Structures are given as structure tokens and as C-alpha cells.
Amino acid sequence: MSAGDRQELRELVERYALAVDHADGAAVAALFTEAGVLALWMDPASGEQTGERRGHDQIARAIDGLTQYQATHHTVSATHAVVDGDAATGETTCTAHHVERGPDVHDRVLYIRYVNTFARTAAGWRFTRREVRVQWVSRLPVDR
């Protein structure tokens, strides 16, 4: 893998995290190919897939729903990819904070492993499939 590919894929992963934290569904959807898939495993106690969003419209709506939180903060810990021509696969780890609204304000922290499939397009690297695999969840107090 070239240094350029490595940098572009890392930047794609980071742009995803930033756009999610802005609850900008259109920006997140633009990081996927037109037929891209965002697959969800949100319950760490179950090995069952909990949802799937296909295409830009469904992905954008899912991300726009993050406005239910007072704030989110996704920190990318590590990312690795293997490039094979115009395709790549890889994994990313992330700690995702979700500050919930309401009288009992707390931080719902998700420890996530993303399983990524990428394609090189005319617009640069894009996700063709991103699996959100929550490994465990913590609930932390938030100082006001």
C-alpha cells in the first residue's frame, strides 16, 4: 500500500468521525459509494446484526438521528487497511461518547470496532461497507 493510499484512507475514517459528531448525515453519506452499506451491531451482548442502512438517503437519515444527543465525540484509536488495486479492507477502533439529554445527563460510551470495505472512485476512496460493531458500553456521569 502506498503512503498516499494509507493517508487517504485514514483521512476518510477521520472525516466520518467528524461528520458523525456534527450529526451531518449528508456529509457522512457522501463518504460512501452510492450503493454503500452501513451495517450495525449495536448490542454487545448479542451477536445479532441490529440494523442496516443502504444508500445515501438511508445512511444520511440514520446519522441525522444523532441530534437526539446533546453532544457526541468519536475518537479514532487505530485504523489499518490492506489495499488490493482499487479495493481495500480494514478495521478501525473508536471510542464514541454520546451525551444524553434529560434530567439524568450521562455519557453513553461505545467502544467500537469498525470493519471497513473501501473502493477507489473518481472522487477518491469511499466506503462500500462499514460495519459498526459495538464491543462494550459504559455509562459515565457528566458534570454540568
Beta strands, then each sheet from edge to edge (+ up, - down):
strand 1: 32-41
strand 2: 51-54
strand 3: 69-84
strand 4: 87-100
strand 5: 106-121
strand 6: 124-141
sheet 1: 2+ 1- 6- 5+ 4- 3+
end
